[in-house]
Amino acid sequence: MEENKYDFIVIGGGCAGPSGAMYGARLNLKTLMIADVPGGLITTTHIVENWPGIISTSGPELGMALWEHAKAAGADTKNATVTELLKADDGGYIVKTRKDEFYGKTILIGTGTKHRELGAPGEQEFKNKGVSYCALCDGAFFKNKIVCVVGGGDSAAKEALFLSEHASKVYIIVRKDYMRAEPRNMDLVNQSDKIEVLYEEQVTEVLGGDSVEKIRLKSGKEVEMQGVFVAIGHIPMTELAKHLGVELNDHNEIIINRRSETNLPGVYAAGDCCDTAFKQAITGSAEGVTASYYAFEYVKNNEVKPM
């Protein structure tokens, strides 16, 4: 059907996708953005203070503002899960969801990442019973309780800082003898009288009855707590891209160049699912915008009029 044919189809609702969709629409490309979670993973972030021009905002506010901006610019949107990407006979691409099928002359893959799991005994048993991967989502349930954040990066520091607004005590369990947090966030962690960092430790088991009651550490020590928040990184969501024939690196990240191009003509990628070393909301957004411009150039140079 003609209404299901687009110049530019964006897959993903995080910062990269809506930014690309907004610019694609502004470039007069008939644009569709498909995402199962409008706003993407940044909507699970409490405070964002590194978006240029905005001193401080929340992750949900930023994620939804980008989504609404794309819609206001003229991009069509669909809340759905993309199940398959296929090459069309004419050089375009077929994008399938569970209920619909769309054709795109060009596509942007901005599928992002999912949370990496701990892999310790008890983790699966106590999911949603004290084990969580999102402090913003679940932190309010742990008011005046003892919790821990597992991880040594900036995300772990930010999760701990948010949880300290609710919990009576927050441990950060760090595998190494240092944290890789931004200096500002590390200073705030060190200044908090609610946060304690346990270096050179690992969670070897999550224990409890109906819910989490304590954790066992590598040292053999057991620590009483009611919540375990896992912040040990993310896994790229690139299965769709791989099935299409997009080239990935050893970490299963999509390989892109400075134009956000992949190895397939008319296929672009942006954001945390890509092989760029520095992954931030603003860099993913910029990659999405870059992709839209070169998608526009691709359509124009192939002498195909925008729909």
BANUDO-587073 format. One line per field, with one value per residue (C-alpha): residue in three letters; z negated, y negated, x; residue number from 1. Coordinates in Angstrom, 3 decimals. Example, Ala and Ser with C-alpha at 12.3 -4.5 7.8 and 13.67 -1.06 7.14 Angstrom:
# BANUDO-587073
residu (Ala  Ser)
c3 (-7.800  -7.140)
c2 (4.500  1.060)
c1 (12.300  13.670)
num (1  2)
//
This chain:
# BANUDO-587073
residu (Met  Glu  Glu  Asn  Lys  Tyr  Asp  Phe  Ile  Val  Ile  Gly  Gly  Gly  Cys  Ala  Gly  Pro  Ser  Gly  Ala  Met  Tyr  Gly  Ala  Arg  Leu  Asn  Leu  Lys  Thr  Leu  Met  Ile  Ala  Asp  Val  Pro  Gly  Gly  Leu  Ile  Thr  Thr  Thr  His  Ile  Val  Glu  Asn  Trp  Pro  Gly  Ile  Ile  Ser  Thr  Ser  Gly  Pro  Glu  Leu  Gly  Met  Ala  Leu  Trp  Glu  His  Ala  Lys  Ala  Ala  Gly  Ala  Asp  Thr  Lys  Asn  Ala  Thr  Val  Thr  Glu  Leu  Leu  Lys  Ala  Asp  Asp  Gly  Gly  Tyr  Ile  Val  Lys  Thr  Arg  Lys  Asp  Glu  Phe  Tyr  Gly  Lys  Thr  Ile  Leu  Ile  Gly  Thr  Gly  Thr  Lys  His  Arg  Glu  Leu  Gly  Ala  Pro  Gly  Glu  Gln  Glu  Phe  Lys  Asn  Lys  Gly  Val  Ser  Tyr  Cys  Ala  Leu  Cys  Asp  Gly  Ala  Phe  Phe  Lys  Asn  Lys  Ile  Val  Cys  Val  Val  Gly  Gly  Gly  Asp  Ser  Ala  Ala  Lys  Glu  Ala  Leu  Phe  Leu  Ser  Glu  His  Ala  Ser  Lys  Val  Tyr  Ile  Ile  Val  Arg  Lys  Asp  Tyr  Met  Arg  Ala  Glu  Pro  Arg  Asn  Met  Asp  Leu  Val  Asn  Gln  Ser  Asp  Lys  Ile  Glu  Val  Leu  Tyr  Glu  Glu  Gln  Val  Thr  Glu  Val  Leu  Gly  Gly  Asp  Ser  Val  Glu  Lys  Ile  Arg  Leu  Lys  Ser  Gly  Lys  Glu  Val  Glu  Met  Gln  Gly  Val  Phe  Val  Ala  Ile  Gly  His  Ile  Pro  Met  Thr  Glu  Leu  Ala  Lys  His  Leu  Gly  Val  Glu  Leu  Asn  Asp  His  Asn  Glu  Ile  Ile  Ile  Asn  Arg  Arg  Ser  Glu  Thr  Asn  Leu  Pro  Gly  Val  Tyr  Ala  Ala  Gly  Asp  Cys  Cys  Asp  Thr  Ala  Phe  Lys  Gln  Ala  Ile  Thr  Gly  Ser  Ala  Glu  Gly  Val  Thr  Ala  Ser  Tyr  Tyr  Ala  Phe  Glu  Tyr  Val  Lys  Asn  Asn  Glu  Val  Lys  Pro  Met)
c3 (0.000  0.899  -2.618  -3.956  -1.661  -3.020  -2.025  -5.472  -8.184  -11.633  -13.974  -17.610  -19.990  -21.934  -21.354  -18.015  -16.416  -17.069  -16.226  -12.858  -12.266  -13.074  -10.625  -8.004  -8.112  -7.952  -4.819  -3.315  -3.370  -4.046  -7.407  -9.740  -13.238  -14.806  -18.441  -21.171  -23.871  -22.926  -24.436  -24.731  -27.524  -28.578  -30.068  -32.849  -33.747  -36.696  -35.948  -32.712  -33.123  -30.049  -27.264  -25.776  -26.407  -29.133  -32.530  -34.077  -33.010  -33.627  -31.326  -30.726  -29.884  -27.391  -25.764  -25.274  -24.110  -21.299  -20.384  -20.291  -18.291  -15.589  -15.437  -15.312  -12.400  -10.430  -11.027  -11.289  -14.436  -15.354  -18.719  -17.714  -17.816  -14.576  -14.057  -10.775  -8.249  -4.662  -1.386  1.241  4.869  6.005  3.558  0.791  -2.483  -4.071  -7.750  -9.454  -12.782  -14.249  -12.462  -9.643  -6.830  -5.578  -2.691  -3.086  -0.451  -3.318  -6.963  -10.168  -12.825  -16.279  -18.332  -21.271  -24.015  -26.816  -30.382  -30.992  -33.664  -36.690  -36.139  -39.875  -41.523  -42.773  -40.206  -38.087  -41.116  -42.632  -39.520  -40.428  -43.998  -44.893  -41.855  -39.428  -36.470  -36.789  -39.874  -38.427  -37.755  -41.093  -43.564  -45.268  -46.412  -48.601  -50.844  -54.106  -53.016  -52.409  -48.780  -46.628  -43.133  -41.325  -38.886  -38.612  -35.929  -35.779  -35.491  -38.820  -40.472  -39.125  -40.157  -43.684  -43.934  -42.945  -45.311  -48.176  -47.929  -48.989  -50.716  -54.190  -52.958  -49.519  -48.853  -45.540  -44.758  -42.522  -41.008  -40.617  -43.054  -41.440  -39.804  -36.277  -37.121  -35.918  -38.459  -39.423  -40.133  -41.989  -44.210  -45.009  -45.850  -48.200  -49.859  -50.565  -54.087  -52.786  -50.167  -50.877  -48.108  -48.503  -46.189  -44.854  -45.601  -43.531  -44.212  -44.120  -45.221  -45.910  -48.885  -50.358  -50.922  -49.264  -48.279  -48.520  -52.062  -51.600  -49.193  -49.444  -48.253  -46.780  -50.113  -51.767  -53.584  -53.656  -53.663  -54.640  -52.058  -50.392  -46.902  -44.310  -41.345  -38.493  -36.508  -34.800  -31.255  -28.232  -25.357  -21.806  -20.284  -16.835  -15.892  -13.314  -11.720  -11.706  -10.015  -7.322  -6.588  -8.374  -9.419  -13.167  -15.189  -17.785  -20.384  -18.142  -17.574  -14.150  -12.282  -10.943  -9.358  -9.929  -7.754  -9.963  -6.971  -7.339  -4.753  -3.063  -0.709  -2.165  -5.636  -8.434  -12.146  -15.159  -18.931  -21.492  -19.128  -17.055  -17.372  -18.413  -21.568  -23.281  -23.807  -25.088  -24.432  -22.524  -20.346  -19.454  -18.574  -16.345  -14.585  -13.929  -12.427  -10.300  -9.049  -7.991  -5.905  -4.045  -3.601  -1.936  0.261  1.093  2.256  4.244  5.889  6.911  8.731  6.652  5.724  2.039  1.451)
c2 (0.000  -3.455  -4.812  -2.233  -3.422  -5.874  -7.621  -7.170  -4.697  -5.148  -2.151  -3.117  -5.714  -6.821  -10.030  -8.892  -7.834  -10.875  -13.243  -11.542  -11.400  -15.100  -16.115  -13.655  -15.252  -18.736  -17.645  -16.785  -13.061  -11.062  -9.715  -6.994  -6.316  -2.929  -2.185  0.050  -2.415  -6.100  -8.030  -5.006  -4.046  -7.641  -7.721  -5.507  -8.185  -10.437  -13.652  -14.734  -17.565  -17.135  -18.068  -21.318  -24.325  -22.683  -22.903  -20.188  -18.069  -14.575  -11.624  -11.146  -14.833  -14.821  -11.527  -12.492  -16.015  -14.515  -12.129  -14.952  -17.169  -14.491  -14.286  -18.068  -18.193  -15.875  -12.386  -9.594  -7.481  -3.983  -2.253  1.271  3.781  4.327  8.071  8.268  6.207  7.445  6.208  5.316  6.308  2.673  1.821  0.497  2.232  3.996  3.294  5.749  5.474  8.107  6.584  4.395  4.196  1.000  0.121  -2.319  -3.688  -4.238  -3.162  -4.296  -1.674  -3.233  -0.183  -1.039  1.392  3.464  3.810  6.365  8.872  9.816  13.585  14.373  17.051  15.543  12.753  14.342  15.569  12.095  10.019  7.543  8.809  6.566  6.986  4.091  2.512  -0.955  -3.150  -5.778  -3.153  -1.381  -3.564  -4.948  -1.425  -1.335  -4.324  -3.987  -0.628  0.621  1.121  1.588  0.623  3.075  1.394  -0.830  -3.336  -6.687  -5.018  -3.271  -6.569  -8.296  -5.390  -5.500  -9.255  -8.923  -6.022  -8.013  -10.300  -7.360  -4.645  -4.817  -3.320  -2.728  -0.505  -0.622  2.729  2.138  4.974  2.899  0.621  -2.539  -3.934  -5.337  -8.003  -11.594  -13.751  -15.737  -12.591  -10.976  -14.048  -13.835  -10.137  -10.841  -13.698  -11.647  -10.308  -7.634  -6.081  -3.632  -2.246  1.310  1.699  4.966  6.832  8.766  10.051  13.826  14.531  12.751  14.241  13.926  15.447  13.770  10.890  9.859  9.943  9.883  10.412  12.558  10.997  12.508  11.972  14.206  11.313  11.157  7.742  7.162  5.263  5.186  3.957  4.805  2.435  3.729  1.125  3.075  1.894  2.660  5.135  3.775  4.616  5.497  8.794  7.104  5.425  8.641  10.556  7.870  8.215  5.122  5.506  5.726  5.576  8.103  6.498  6.908  3.154  1.768  0.396  -3.109  -5.862  -9.624  -9.776  -7.217  -4.854  -1.080  1.339  1.521  -1.269  -3.286  -1.780  -4.067  -3.542  -5.802  -5.775  -3.215  -0.243  -1.567  -1.156  -4.737  -4.675  -7.677  -6.961  -9.824  -11.060  -14.037  -11.990  -9.525  -12.425  -13.913  -10.577  -10.349  -13.838  -13.010  -9.871  -11.835  -14.245  -11.480  -9.568  -12.724  -12.871  -9.171  -9.589  -12.728  -11.290  -8.135  -10.362  -9.140  -11.914  -12.115  -10.704)
c1 (0.000  1.241  0.694  3.164  5.970  8.523  11.727  13.256  12.296  13.808  13.910  14.302  12.878  15.968  17.889  19.338  16.056  13.856  16.716  17.146  13.390  12.978  15.684  14.482  11.034  12.571  14.442  11.050  11.625  8.499  9.619  8.374  9.727  8.967  9.759  8.392  9.541  9.117  12.004  14.274  16.634  17.306  13.797  15.217  17.801  16.968  18.871  20.586  23.081  25.269  22.838  24.187  22.008  19.925  21.582  19.459  16.496  15.195  15.703  11.961  11.530  14.396  13.425  9.797  10.700  12.790  9.969  7.398  9.774  10.006  6.213  5.870  8.321  6.064  7.428  4.878  5.286  4.282  4.550  5.520  8.350  10.243  10.568  12.485  14.448  14.709  16.168  13.577  14.078  14.454  17.247  15.014  14.178  11.214  10.541  8.197  6.398  4.094  1.099  2.404  4.918  6.581  8.858  11.719  14.081  16.510  16.520  18.180  18.886  18.913  17.985  20.220  21.137  19.638  20.883  23.625  22.661  24.735  24.762  24.875  22.720  19.483  19.353  16.637  14.697  14.487  13.842  11.105  11.410  14.314  16.578  16.221  18.021  16.499  16.785  14.460  11.792  11.942  13.842  10.724  9.812  12.935  12.273  14.242  15.631  19.165  20.143  23.224  24.268  26.541  28.906  31.940  31.018  29.289  25.883  26.456  27.384  24.269  22.043  23.486  22.974  19.331  18.752  20.268  17.238  15.041  17.069  18.578  21.872  23.360  26.357  28.203  29.832  32.865  34.889  38.062  39.897  38.508  35.361  35.140  32.579  32.642  34.514  31.399  29.401  32.310  32.587  28.885  29.219  32.119  30.240  27.115  26.747  24.378  26.665  29.482  31.707  32.993  35.981  37.428  34.231  31.704  28.216  28.390  24.811  21.535  19.711  16.246  12.828  9.864  12.168  15.817  17.193  20.978  23.864  26.971  30.234  33.380  35.146  32.560  30.937  27.144  25.465  21.854  19.809  16.438  17.359  20.015  20.359  22.504  24.474  27.245  26.823  24.693  24.440  23.906  20.518  21.803  20.162  17.926  20.924  22.945  20.127  19.919  23.639  24.939  28.578  29.233  32.450  33.650  31.372  28.305  28.158  27.218  30.222  29.561  31.629  31.488  28.381  26.605  26.691  26.894  28.262  24.830  23.707  20.854  21.258  22.428  22.923  23.268  23.511  24.563  24.192  27.121  30.884  31.622  33.737  32.161  28.469  26.335  22.815  24.170  26.538  23.776  21.510  24.200  24.736  20.988  20.936  23.988  22.255  19.174  21.228  23.044  19.788  18.456  21.578  21.203  17.609  18.492  21.613  19.791  17.303  14.398  11.997  10.997  7.538)
num (1  2  3  4  5  6  7  8  9  10  11  12  13  14  15  16  17  18  19  20  21  22  23  24  25  26  27  28  29  30  31  32  33  34  35  36  37  38  39  40  41  42  43  44  45  46  47  48  49  50  51  52  53  54  55  56  57  58  59  60  61  62  63  64  65  66  67  68  69  70  71  72  73  74  75  76  77  78  79  80  81  82  83  84  85  86  87  88  89  90  91  92  93  94  95  96  97  98  99  100  101  102  103  104  105  106  107  108  109  110  111  112  113  114  115  116  117  118  119  120  121  122  123  124  125  126  127  128  129  130  131  132  133  134  135  136  137  138  139  140  141  142  143  144  145  146  147  148  149  150  151  152  153  154  155  156  157  158  159  160  161  162  163  164  165  166  167  168  169  170  171  172  173  174  175  176  177  178  179  180  181  182  183  184  185  186  187  188  189  190  191  192  193  194  195  196  197  198  199  200  201  202  203  204  205  206  207  208  209  210  211  212  213  214  215  216  217  218  219  220  221  222  223  224  225  226  227  228  229  230  231  232  233  234  235  236  237  238  239  240  241  242  243  244  245  246  247  248  249  250  251  252  253  254  255  256  257  258  259  260  261  262  263  264  265  266  267  268  269  270  271  272  273  274  275  276  277  278  279  280  281  282  283  284  285  286  287  288  289  290  291  292  293  294  295  296  297  298  299  300  301  302  303  304  305  306  307)
//
